[in-house]
Amino acid sequence: MKRSASLFQVLLVFITMVEIQWSTVSSIYCKDMPPNVYRPHSVTITEFGAIGDGVTLNTKAFQNAIFYLNSFADKGGAQLFVPAGRWLTGSFNLISHLTLSLDKDAVIIGSPDSSHWPVIDPLPSYGRGRELPGKRHQSLIFGLNLTDVIITGANGSIDGQGAIWWGWFRNHTLNYTRPHLVELMYSTNVVISNLTFKNSPFWNIHPVYCSQVLVQHVTILAPLNSPNTDGVSPDSSTNVCINHCYVRNGDDVIVIKSGWDEYGISFAQPSSNISISDITGETRGGAGIAFGSEMSGGISEVRAVGLRIVNSLHGIRIKTAPGRGGYVKNVYIADVSMDNVSMAIRITGNYGEHPDDKYDRTALPVISNITIKDVVGVNIGVAGILEGIQGDNFSNICLSNVSLSVQSAHPWNCSLIEGYSNSVIPESCEQLKSNCRQTPICYDGSGSSAMHVQQPRHTSSTSRLLNPLLELASF
């Protein structure tokens, strides 16, 4: 009896541990980062002469307010409050231990004058994203080497007035890279929440070389034909949580990156431990969730669940090319619904586009351990195009419990890939039908183990892990 009771106690502890692991994976990655922290020192932007009429330029007011608040960084931190109004400004920098808080009727507006977005020399590790080594425009809200930064509000707005930048980009009249709305570099303990981002000149939210980043309850809006207005773009960053967001834009809704060709390879800063959940997105030019194409520093340990993708070009996409090097591996995507999506799943091994001609053409990427399961789609054009690279097959691509209502007579097109499929409608391509004598293994999203795909459908992760202990207890 004592032995049985002891085993029962072990089981209870194990069940609790597993449930905590799976129900609070975001909390594990982000250390229960609170969306708000009490700051003992607070000022309002109007105290520094700002005028919220949408016409007066308030860059100096923002800069002076933050300079003043810097003296409280070691005294519990500080808050800069932006009240109701339309606050026109150029770029400004944040500091550590700061909360930038917007009233529900506050709008921070990026100046349409490019001279108000300084041109800066990037750090030597550049070559990430679409940004070449060389000068670039600073983002509207920028931070470098910071810790404990919160950008939040009661759903106030940050509007980049990107139309003028999109015009310059299309007319090829830009000398430097377009700015982001919010960019934080080499920073830790970052929270961005309860805000609406509009009309970014380029990407919206871009944490790069960061750790412990939480983005939640954020709305991102841009015209569906706006170029490169990616929503949330963690780049060479670790322990990132993105949840409860709505994005309607012209490019990828959520996209993970880690450097471009030889620059990303040499710097070797991966993106890892990324949790994405409860995202609704619409994009004409991108995907609901994407990886790359700049992934030369490596991307791994990504878990995305609860994705709703509508009226979009792609649902799930991995983009890479010879010359990238790096890897995308240990990716788990589940609980996905799509409606009116041109292509549900796309893996592209020859995406092309290189920063220059110095890249190593023999640097081949590794794409492996990609699990996509529990997907339902209606009004789907093509189920999937999955293409690896000659001499570099993409491996362990696992599709499970995928049901797509497809319009095309040729729903799948696969080449140079290997993997497994189970309960896929319409029936998946031949390359994903493993030899029955083999025991295919699919990544299960836990970051530490894999699952045998022969397990019964809909068996919970907890049950799979408990089976060995239950057998032990039966002795």
C-alpha positions as CSV (number, residue, x, y, z in Angstrom):
1,M,0.0,0.0,0.0
2,K,2.8,2.4,0.9
3,R,4.4,1.8,-2.5
4,S,1.1,2.4,-4.3
5,A,0.5,5.6,-2.3
6,S,4.0,6.8,-3.1
7,L,3.6,6.1,-6.8
8,F,0.2,7.9,-6.7
9,Q,1.8,11.0,-5.1
10,V,4.6,10.9,-7.8
11,L,1.9,10.8,-10.5
12,L,0.0,13.7,-8.9
13,V,3.2,15.8,-8.8
14,F,4.0,14.8,-12.4
15,I,0.6,15.6,-13.7
16,T,0.8,19.1,-12.0
17,M,4.2,19.7,-13.5
18,V,3.1,18.7,-17.0
19,E,-0.1,20.9,-16.8
20,I,2.0,23.8,-15.6
21,Q,4.4,23.3,-18.5
22,W,1.7,23.3,-21.1
23,S,-0.7,25.8,-19.8
24,T,1.9,28.4,-18.9
25,V,4.6,28.0,-21.5
26,S,4.4,31.8,-22.2
27,S,4.9,32.5,-18.5
28,I,7.9,30.2,-18.4
29,Y,9.5,32.0,-21.4
30,C,8.7,35.5,-20.1
31,K,8.9,35.0,-16.3
32,D,5.4,36.2,-15.7
33,M,6.3,39.7,-16.9
34,P,3.5,42.0,-15.8
35,P,2.0,44.4,-18.3
36,N,2.1,47.2,-15.8
37,V,4.6,48.0,-13.0
38,Y,4.2,50.7,-10.4
39,R,6.5,53.6,-11.1
40,P,6.9,56.0,-8.2
41,H,7.7,59.0,-10.5
42,S,5.3,60.1,-13.2
43,V,5.1,63.1,-15.5
44,T,2.8,64.1,-18.3
45,I,4.2,65.1,-21.7
46,T,2.4,68.5,-21.5
47,E,4.6,69.4,-18.6
48,F,7.4,69.7,-21.1
49,G,5.5,72.0,-23.5
50,A,3.9,69.4,-25.8
51,I,0.8,70.4,-27.6
52,G,-1.6,67.7,-28.8
53,D,-3.1,69.5,-31.8
54,G,-1.7,67.1,-34.5
55,V,0.3,70.0,-36.0
56,T,2.9,71.1,-33.5
57,L,6.1,69.1,-33.5
58,N,6.7,67.6,-30.1
59,T,10.0,65.8,-30.6
60,K,11.9,68.1,-28.1
61,A,9.1,67.6,-25.5
62,F,9.5,63.8,-25.7
63,Q,13.2,64.0,-25.6
64,N,13.3,66.4,-22.7
65,A,10.8,64.5,-20.7
66,I,12.7,61.2,-21.0
67,F,16.0,63.0,-20.2
68,Y,14.4,64.3,-17.0
69,L,13.0,60.9,-16.1
70,N,16.3,59.2,-16.5
71,S,17.4,60.6,-13.1
72,F,14.7,58.3,-11.6
73,A,15.9,55.1,-13.3
74,D,17.6,53.9,-10.1
75,K,14.8,55.1,-7.8
76,G,12.1,52.7,-8.8
77,G,11.8,53.9,-12.4
78,A,9.4,56.4,-14.0
79,Q,6.4,56.9,-16.2
80,L,5.8,59.2,-19.1
81,F,2.0,59.7,-19.6
82,V,0.6,60.9,-22.9
83,P,-2.9,62.2,-22.5
84,A,-5.7,62.5,-25.0
85,G,-4.7,64.4,-28.1
86,R,-2.7,64.0,-31.4
87,W,1.0,64.3,-30.6
88,L,3.1,64.8,-33.7
89,T,6.8,63.9,-33.2
90,G,9.9,62.7,-34.8
91,S,12.0,59.8,-33.5
92,F,12.8,59.6,-29.8
93,N,14.8,57.2,-27.6
94,L,13.6,55.3,-24.5
95,I,15.5,54.6,-21.3
96,S,15.5,51.7,-18.9
97,H,13.0,51.4,-16.1
98,L,10.5,53.4,-18.0
99,T,6.8,53.1,-18.8
100,L,5.5,55.0,-21.8
101,S,1.7,55.1,-21.2
102,L,-1.0,56.4,-23.6
103,D,-4.5,57.5,-22.8
104,K,-7.2,55.7,-24.7
105,D,-7.7,58.9,-26.8
106,A,-4.0,59.6,-27.3
107,V,-2.3,59.2,-30.7
108,I,1.4,59.6,-31.1
109,I,1.9,60.6,-34.8
110,G,5.1,60.1,-36.7
111,S,6.2,63.2,-38.6
112,P,5.8,63.1,-42.4
113,D,9.1,64.9,-42.7
114,S,11.9,62.4,-43.1
115,S,14.4,64.8,-41.5
116,H,12.7,64.2,-38.2
117,W,13.7,60.5,-38.4
118,P,17.5,60.7,-37.9
119,V,19.8,58.8,-40.1
120,I,22.1,56.7,-38.0
121,D,25.0,54.3,-38.3
122,P,23.9,50.8,-37.3
123,L,25.9,48.5,-35.1
124,P,28.4,46.2,-36.8
125,S,26.2,43.2,-36.4
126,Y,23.7,44.5,-38.9
127,G,22.6,42.6,-42.0
128,R,19.4,41.4,-40.2
129,G,16.0,41.7,-41.8
130,R,15.8,43.8,-44.9
131,E,18.5,46.1,-43.6
132,L,21.9,46.2,-45.2
133,P,25.1,47.3,-43.5
134,G,25.1,51.1,-43.8
135,K,23.1,54.0,-42.6
136,R,19.3,53.8,-41.9
137,H,16.5,55.9,-40.6
138,Q,16.0,55.5,-36.8
139,S,12.6,54.0,-35.7
140,L,9.9,56.3,-34.3
141,I,10.3,54.8,-30.8
142,F,13.8,53.4,-30.3
143,G,15.7,51.7,-27.5
144,L,19.3,50.4,-27.2
145,N,20.8,48.3,-24.3
146,L,17.7,48.8,-22.1
147,T,16.1,46.8,-19.4
148,D,12.6,47.0,-17.8
149,V,10.7,48.9,-20.5
150,I,6.9,49.0,-20.9
151,I,5.0,50.6,-23.8
152,T,1.4,50.4,-23.0
153,G,-2.0,52.2,-22.8
154,A,-5.7,52.0,-22.7
155,N,-5.6,51.1,-26.4
156,G,-4.1,54.4,-27.4
157,S,-2.5,54.6,-30.8
158,I,0.9,55.1,-32.5
159,D,0.5,56.1,-36.1
160,G,3.5,56.2,-38.4
161,Q,1.8,58.0,-41.3
162,G,3.6,55.5,-43.5
163,A,1.9,56.4,-46.9
164,I,4.6,58.9,-47.7
165,W,7.3,56.3,-47.0
166,W,5.5,53.7,-49.1
167,G,5.5,56.1,-52.0
168,W,9.2,56.9,-51.7
169,F,9.9,53.1,-51.6
170,R,7.8,52.4,-54.7
171,N,9.4,55.2,-56.5
172,H,12.9,54.1,-55.5
173,T,13.8,57.5,-54.1
174,L,14.9,56.3,-50.7
175,N,18.6,56.4,-49.8
176,Y,18.2,54.5,-46.6
177,T,16.1,51.8,-45.0
178,R,12.6,52.8,-43.9
179,P,12.1,53.1,-40.1
180,H,10.0,50.8,-37.9
181,L,7.4,52.1,-35.5
182,V,9.0,50.5,-32.4
183,E,12.4,48.9,-32.3
184,L,14.4,47.8,-29.3
185,M,17.9,46.4,-29.6
186,Y,20.0,44.5,-27.0
187,S,17.3,44.9,-24.5
188,T,15.6,42.7,-21.9
189,N,12.4,42.6,-19.9
190,V,10.3,44.4,-22.5
191,V,6.5,44.7,-22.5
192,I,4.4,46.1,-25.3
193,S,0.7,45.9,-24.6
194,N,-2.8,47.4,-25.0
195,L,-2.0,49.6,-28.0
196,T,-3.0,50.1,-31.6
197,F,-0.2,50.5,-34.2
198,K,-1.1,52.1,-37.5
199,N,0.5,52.8,-40.9
200,S,4.1,51.9,-40.1
201,P,6.6,53.0,-42.7
202,F,8.2,49.5,-42.5
203,W,7.9,46.7,-39.8
204,N,5.7,47.6,-36.8
205,I,7.2,46.0,-33.7
206,H,10.8,44.8,-34.0
207,P,12.7,43.4,-31.0
208,V,16.2,42.5,-32.2
209,Y,18.9,40.9,-30.1
210,C,16.5,41.0,-27.2
211,S,15.3,38.6,-24.4
212,Q,12.2,38.4,-22.2
213,V,9.8,40.2,-24.5
214,L,6.1,40.2,-24.1
215,V,3.7,41.5,-26.8
216,Q,0.1,41.2,-25.9
217,H,-3.4,42.7,-26.6
218,V,-2.0,44.7,-29.5
219,T,-3.8,45.7,-32.7
220,I,-1.8,46.4,-35.8
221,L,-3.4,48.1,-38.9
222,A,-2.1,49.1,-42.3
223,P,-3.6,49.0,-45.8
224,L,-3.5,45.5,-47.3
225,N,-1.4,46.9,-50.2
226,S,1.2,48.6,-47.9
227,P,4.8,47.2,-48.5
228,N,6.6,45.3,-45.8
229,T,4.4,46.4,-42.9
230,D,5.0,43.2,-41.0
231,G,3.2,43.0,-37.7
232,V,5.4,41.6,-34.9
233,S,8.9,40.6,-36.0
234,P,11.1,39.1,-33.3
235,D,14.6,39.0,-34.7
236,S,17.6,37.2,-33.2
237,S,15.7,37.3,-29.9
238,T,15.0,34.7,-27.2
239,N,12.2,34.1,-24.7
240,V,9.5,36.0,-26.6
241,C,5.8,35.8,-26.0
242,I,3.2,37.1,-28.5
243,N,-0.5,36.6,-27.6
244,H,-4.0,38.0,-28.1
245,C,-3.2,40.2,-31.0
246,Y,-5.1,41.3,-34.1
247,V,-3.2,42.3,-37.2
248,R,-4.4,43.5,-40.6
249,N,-1.6,44.6,-42.8
250,G,0.3,44.3,-46.1
251,D,2.9,41.6,-45.2
252,D,3.5,38.9,-42.6
253,V,1.3,39.0,-39.5
254,I,3.9,37.4,-37.2
255,V,7.4,36.7,-38.7
256,I,10.5,35.3,-37.0
257,K,13.9,36.2,-38.3
258,S,17.6,36.0,-37.3
259,G,19.9,37.7,-39.8
260,W,20.6,37.8,-43.5
261,D,23.1,35.6,-45.3
262,E,26.8,36.1,-44.4
263,Y,26.0,38.8,-41.8
264,G,23.6,36.6,-39.9
265,I,25.9,33.6,-40.1
266,S,28.9,35.5,-38.7
267,F,27.0,37.1,-35.9
268,A,25.2,33.8,-35.1
269,Q,22.5,35.1,-32.8
270,P,19.4,32.8,-33.0
271,S,15.8,33.3,-32.3
272,S,14.5,30.7,-29.9
273,N,12.0,30.0,-27.2
274,I,9.2,31.8,-28.8
275,S,5.5,31.3,-27.8
276,I,2.7,32.6,-30.0
277,S,-1.0,32.2,-29.2
278,D,-4.4,33.6,-29.9
279,I,-3.6,35.6,-33.0
280,T,-6.1,36.8,-35.7
281,G,-4.6,38.1,-38.9
282,E,-5.4,39.2,-42.4
283,T,-2.7,40.0,-45.0
284,R,-2.8,40.3,-48.7
285,G,1.0,40.1,-49.3
286,G,2.3,37.8,-46.6
287,A,1.5,34.9,-44.2
288,G,-0.3,34.6,-40.9
289,I,2.9,33.1,-39.4
290,A,6.2,33.1,-41.3
291,F,9.8,32.2,-40.7
292,G,12.6,34.0,-42.6
293,S,13.6,34.5,-45.2
294,E,16.3,36.1,-43.1
295,M,17.1,33.1,-40.8
296,S,20.9,32.8,-41.0
297,G,21.4,32.9,-37.3
298,G,19.0,30.1,-36.7
299,I,15.4,29.8,-35.5
300,S,14.3,27.0,-33.1
301,E,11.9,26.1,-30.3
302,V,8.8,27.9,-31.6
303,R,5.3,27.0,-30.4
304,A,2.3,28.7,-32.1
305,V,-1.3,27.8,-31.2
306,G,-4.6,29.4,-31.7
307,L,-4.1,31.1,-35.1
308,R,-7.0,32.5,-37.1
309,I,-6.0,33.6,-40.6
310,V,-8.5,35.1,-43.0
311,N,-8.5,36.7,-46.5
312,S,-4.8,36.2,-46.8
313,L,-2.2,35.1,-49.4
314,H,-0.5,32.5,-47.2
315,G,-1.4,30.8,-44.0
316,I,1.8,29.2,-42.7
317,R,5.1,29.9,-44.5
318,I,8.9,29.1,-44.2
319,K,11.2,31.1,-46.5
320,T,14.8,30.4,-47.1
321,A,17.4,30.0,-49.9
322,P,20.9,28.7,-50.7
323,G,23.4,31.1,-49.1
324,R,21.3,31.6,-45.9
325,G,22.9,28.8,-43.9
326,G,21.3,28.7,-40.4
327,Y,18.3,26.6,-39.6
328,V,14.6,26.5,-38.8
329,K,13.9,23.6,-36.5
330,N,11.7,22.4,-33.7
331,V,8.6,24.4,-34.8
332,Y,5.2,23.3,-33.5
333,I,2.0,25.0,-35.0
334,A,-1.4,23.8,-33.9
335,D,-5.1,24.8,-33.6
336,V,-5.2,26.9,-36.8
337,S,-8.2,28.0,-38.8
338,M,-8.1,29.6,-42.2
339,D,-10.8,31.2,-44.4
340,N,-10.2,32.5,-47.9
341,V,-6.5,31.9,-48.0
342,S,-4.8,31.4,-51.3
343,M,-2.2,28.9,-50.1
344,A,-2.5,27.2,-46.7
345,I,1.1,26.0,-46.2
346,R,4.2,27.0,-48.1
347,I,7.8,26.1,-47.6
348,T,10.1,27.8,-50.1
349,G,13.7,26.7,-50.5
350,N,14.7,29.2,-53.2
351,Y,13.2,32.5,-52.0
352,G,16.2,34.4,-53.4
353,E,17.0,38.0,-52.5
354,H,20.4,38.6,-51.0
355,P,21.9,41.7,-49.4
356,D,24.9,41.7,-51.8
357,D,26.9,39.2,-53.9
358,K,29.3,38.2,-51.1
359,Y,27.2,35.4,-49.7
360,D,28.4,31.8,-49.6
361,R,26.4,29.9,-52.2
362,T,27.3,26.6,-50.5
363,A,25.8,27.7,-47.1
364,L,22.6,25.6,-47.1
365,P,19.9,26.0,-44.5
366,V,18.7,23.1,-42.3
367,I,14.9,22.9,-42.2
368,S,13.8,20.1,-39.8
369,N,11.3,19.0,-37.2
370,I,8.3,21.1,-38.4
371,T,5.0,19.9,-37.0
372,I,1.7,21.4,-38.2
373,K,-1.4,19.8,-36.8
374,D,-5.1,20.5,-36.0
375,V,-5.7,22.8,-39.0
376,V,-9.1,23.5,-40.5
377,G,-9.5,25.6,-43.7
378,V,-12.3,26.7,-45.9
379,N,-12.2,28.5,-49.2
380,I,-8.5,27.5,-49.7
381,G,-6.9,27.9,-53.1
382,V,-4.1,25.4,-52.8
383,A,-3.3,23.2,-49.8
384,G,0.4,23.5,-50.0
385,I,3.6,23.9,-52.0
386,L,6.5,22.4,-50.1
387,E,9.9,22.8,-51.8
388,G,13.3,22.0,-50.5
389,I,16.7,22.5,-52.0
390,Q,18.6,20.2,-54.3
391,G,21.1,18.3,-52.2
392,D,19.5,19.7,-49.0
393,N,16.2,17.9,-48.4
394,F,14.0,19.5,-45.7
395,S,13.3,16.7,-43.2
396,N,10.8,15.7,-40.6
397,I,8.0,17.8,-42.0
398,C,4.9,16.4,-40.1
399,L,1.3,17.2,-40.9
400,S,-1.5,15.8,-38.7
401,N,-5.2,16.2,-38.6
402,V,-5.3,18.8,-41.3
403,S,-8.6,19.3,-43.2
404,L,-8.8,21.9,-46.0
405,S,-11.6,22.7,-48.4
406,V,-9.5,23.2,-51.5
407,Q,-10.5,24.7,-54.8
408,S,-7.5,23.5,-56.9
409,A,-7.5,20.2,-58.7
410,H,-3.8,19.8,-57.7
411,P,-3.9,20.6,-54.0
412,W,-0.3,19.6,-53.1
413,N,3.0,20.2,-54.8
414,C,6.1,18.7,-53.0
415,S,9.7,18.3,-53.9
416,L,12.9,17.6,-52.0
417,I,11.2,17.2,-48.6
418,E,10.8,14.2,-46.2
419,G,8.3,13.7,-43.5
420,Y,5.0,12.2,-42.4
421,S,1.3,12.9,-42.7
422,N,-1.7,11.5,-40.8
423,S,-5.4,12.4,-41.3
424,V,-4.8,15.0,-44.0
425,I,-7.6,16.1,-46.4
426,P,-7.0,16.3,-49.3
427,E,-4.5,13.5,-49.1
428,S,-1.0,14.9,-48.8
429,C,1.9,14.4,-51.2
430,E,3.9,11.2,-51.6
431,Q,7.0,12.7,-50.0
432,L,5.1,12.8,-46.6
433,K,4.1,9.2,-46.6
434,S,6.7,7.4,-44.5
435,N,7.7,3.8,-44.9
436,C,5.4,1.8,-42.7
437,R,8.4,-0.1,-41.2
438,Q,9.9,3.2,-39.9
439,T,8.9,5.0,-36.8
440,P,8.6,8.6,-37.7
441,I,9.1,11.1,-34.9
442,C,7.4,14.5,-34.9
443,Y,8.3,17.5,-32.8
444,D,5.7,18.0,-30.1
445,G,6.3,21.6,-29.1
446,S,7.6,20.9,-25.6
447,G,11.1,22.0,-26.3
448,S,12.5,18.8,-24.8
449,S,10.9,15.8,-26.4
450,A,9.2,14.4,-29.5
451,M,6.1,12.4,-30.1
452,H,5.6,9.2,-32.0
453,V,3.0,10.0,-34.6
454,Q,1.5,6.5,-34.2
455,Q,-0.2,7.7,-31.0
456,P,-4.0,7.8,-31.3
457,R,-5.4,11.1,-32.6
458,H,-6.3,13.8,-30.1
459,T,-4.3,12.1,-27.3
460,S,-3.3,15.0,-25.1
461,S,0.4,15.8,-24.4
462,T,-0.2,15.1,-20.8
463,S,-1.5,11.6,-21.5
464,R,1.4,10.8,-23.8
465,L,3.9,11.7,-21.1
466,L,2.0,9.9,-18.4
467,N,1.6,6.5,-20.1
468,P,5.1,5.2,-19.0
469,L,4.4,6.2,-15.4
470,L,0.9,4.7,-15.4
471,E,2.4,1.4,-16.7
472,L,4.9,1.5,-13.8
473,A,2.2,2.1,-11.3
474,S,0.3,-0.9,-12.5
475,F,3.0,-3.3,-11.3
